Amino acid sequence: MMLQALSCVTEYSDTGLLQLVCSTPDMLTLYVRQGDIPLLDRFVGDHGEDLWVEVPMDDEEAFMDFYRSLKTALVLQDWAGEVGEAMICERYSINPGDIYGLTEGVGWLLHGATRISRAFAPVHGEAVAAMETRMKYGVKPELLPLVSLRGIGRVRARRLFNQGITSPRDVAEAGLEVLTPLLGRAVGAQVLADIGGRGRKRGPAGDAAPPPPDPQTRLPGGD
């Protein structure tokens, strides 16, 4: 299913990719409540061209499976679009544990999609790989260079980006005095050490202490 779809589509879309992986038998999907139907109907009407799995017309059970996978895909799309946890929970009548479970479950499917696309649909390879990383950290594409740094997750990356620090090079040029109010002195120093090559592992006895985790990089416990 995934190989065929990735090989056939000509226009990449985040929604299409996420809908596709959420339609596979290995992906757990969310229950569709009666109150979800208007939102899903409206989305199909407005964005039907972005979907990679067609709406089934003649099978009621298949139709509900379609909506379950679509609702799940929209939750994941919101997470990767930096929508706050509270807003996602309110919009889709779910709880933070649901978001955490979905992001964990979809990770290996996106990894598989990355490998398939690079081998059989290279035109989509980079976009699929980017979504795999975006889903891991819950970030928009512009934050990908920053979350590649150890200790920088979605909250710290957005904080840096909003101050015009958009790449590892910008981080290095900013220096510790600029980074301290944004990241804290310990994290800022560790990030600068890593960028400068002084944070490489030296074995169990010589490893530098890792920076404190970004408090809202992963669920549960943050936006």
C-alpha positions in Angstrom: 0.0 0.0 0.0 2.7 2.5 1.0 5.0 1.6 -1.8 2.3 1.9 -4.4 1.0 5.2 -3.1 4.5 6.8 -2.8 5.3 5.6 -6.3 2.1 7.0 -7.8 1.7 10.5 -6.3 3.1 13.4 -8.1 2.5 16.2 -5.6 3.8 15.8 -2.1 1.6 16.8 0.8 2.1 16.4 4.6 -1.6 15.5 5.0 -1.4 12.9 2.2 1.7 11.2 3.8 0.3 11.2 7.3 -3.1 9.9 6.0 -1.3 7.2 4.1 0.7 5.9 7.1 -2.4 6.2 9.4 -4.3 4.0 6.9 -1.8 1.1 7.2 -2.9 -1.9 9.4 0.0 -1.3 11.8 -1.1 2.1 12.9 -3.6 2.5 15.7 -6.2 5.1 14.9 -8.5 7.3 17.0 -12.2 6.8 17.6 -14.4 9.1 15.6 -17.1 10.8 17.6 -20.3 12.2 16.2 -18.9 15.7 16.9 -15.9 15.0 14.8 -17.9 14.4 11.6 -18.5 18.1 10.6 -14.7 18.9 11.0 -13.7 15.9 9.0 -16.4 16.5 6.3 -15.2 20.1 6.0 -11.6 19.1 5.7 -12.3 16.6 3.0 -14.3 19.3 1.1 -11.6 21.9 1.4 -8.4 19.7 1.1 -9.5 16.7 -0.8 -6.7 17.2 -3.4 -4.1 16.7 -0.6 -5.3 13.3 0.4 -3.5 10.2 -0.9 -6.2 7.7 0.1 -9.5 8.1 -1.6 -12.8 8.4 0.2 -14.6 5.0 0.0 -18.2 5.5 -1.2 -19.9 2.1 -1.1 -18.8 0.6 2.2 -19.9 2.1 5.5 -17.2 0.3 7.5 -14.5 1.4 5.1 -15.8 4.9 5.3 -15.5 5.0 9.1 -12.0 3.5 8.8 -11.2 6.4 6.4 -12.4 8.9 8.9 -10.5 7.3 11.8 -7.2 7.4 9.8 -7.9 11.0 8.7 -8.6 12.2 12.3 -5.4 10.5 13.4 -3.5 12.1 10.6 -4.8 15.6 11.5 -3.8 15.2 15.1 -0.3 14.3 14.0 -0.2 17.1 11.5 -1.1 19.6 14.2 1.6 18.2 16.5 4.2 18.6 13.7 2.8 22.1 13.1 3.6 23.2 16.6 0.0 23.4 17.7 -0.2 23.4 21.5 -1.1 20.2 23.3 -4.1 21.8 25.0 -5.5 23.0 21.7 -5.0 19.6 20.0 -6.8 17.9 22.9 -9.7 20.3 22.8 -10.0 20.2 19.0 -10.1 16.4 18.8 -11.6 15.5 22.2 -8.5 13.5 23.2 -6.0 13.6 26.0 -2.2 14.1 26.1 -1.6 10.4 26.4 -3.3 9.9 23.0 -0.9 12.4 21.4 2.1 10.7 23.0 0.9 7.2 21.9 0.3 8.4 18.3 3.6 10.2 17.9 5.5 7.1 19.2 3.5 4.7 17.0 3.9 6.6 13.8 7.6 7.1 14.1 8.7 3.7 12.8 6.1 3.9 10.0 7.5 7.2 8.9 11.0 5.8 9.1 9.8 3.0 6.8 8.2 5.5 4.5 11.5 7.4 4.3 13.4 4.3 3.2 10.8 3.3 0.7 10.6 6.8 -0.8 14.3 7.2 -1.1 14.5 3.8 -2.9 11.4 3.9 -5.1 10.1 7.5 -5.1 13.2 9.7 -4.6 11.4 12.8 -5.7 9.6 12.7 -2.3 12.5 11.3 -0.3 13.7 14.5 1.4 10.1 15.7 2.2 9.3 12.3 3.8 12.5 12.3 5.8 11.8 15.8 7.0 8.4 14.8 8.2 10.0 11.9 10.1 12.2 14.3 12.0 9.5 16.9 12.4 7.2 14.3 14.0 9.9 13.3 16.4 10.3 16.8 17.7 7.0 18.3 16.9 8.3 21.2 14.9 7.7 23.1 11.6 10.3 22.7 8.9 12.2 25.9 9.7 13.2 24.5 13.1 14.9 21.4 11.8 18.4 22.8 11.7 18.1 23.8 15.4 16.6 20.5 16.8 19.6 18.8 15.3 21.6 20.2 18.2 21.7 18.1 21.4 19.5 19.4 24.1 17.4 21.6 21.7 13.8 20.6 21.3 10.7 22.4 20.0 10.4 25.0 22.8 14.1 26.0 22.9 14.3 25.9 19.1 11.3 28.2 18.7 12.7 30.5 21.3 16.0 30.8 19.4 14.3 31.1 16.0 12.1 34.0 17.2 15.2 35.8 18.2 16.7 35.4 14.7 18.9 32.5 15.6 17.9 30.0 12.9 20.9 27.6 12.4 23.8 26.0 14.3 26.1 28.6 12.7 23.9 31.4 14.2 24.0 29.7 17.5 27.8 29.6 17.4 28.0 33.2 16.4 25.6 34.3 19.1 27.9 33.3 21.9 27.1 32.3 25.5 26.0 35.7 26.7 23.2 35.8 24.1 22.3 32.2 24.6 22.1 32.3 28.4 18.8 34.2 28.7 17.3 31.9 26.0 18.6 28.5 27.0 20.1 28.9 30.4 23.9 29.0 30.9 24.5 25.3 31.3 22.5 24.4 28.2 24.0 27.2 26.2 27.6 26.2 27.1 26.9 22.6 26.3 25.4 23.4 22.9 28.4 25.7 22.0 30.8 22.9 23.1 29.0 20.4 20.9 29.1 22.8 17.9 32.8 23.4 18.5 33.5 19.6 18.6 34.4 19.6 22.3 31.2 17.8 23.3 32.1 14.5 21.6 31.7 11.4 23.6 34.9 10.1 25.2 33.7 6.9 26.6 31.7 6.3 29.8 34.3 7.6 32.2 34.9 10.8 30.2 31.5 11.8 28.9 30.4 15.3 29.6 27.1 15.7 31.4 24.3 16.0 28.9 22.3 19.2 28.9 18.9 19.2 30.7 16.2 18.0 28.4 14.0 20.5 26.6 11.0 20.5 28.9 8.5 20.3 26.0 10.4 18.4 23.3 8.3 15.3 23.8 5.0 14.4 25.3 3.7 13.9 27.9 4.2 17.2 29.7 4.3 20.0 27.2 3.5 21.8 24.0 
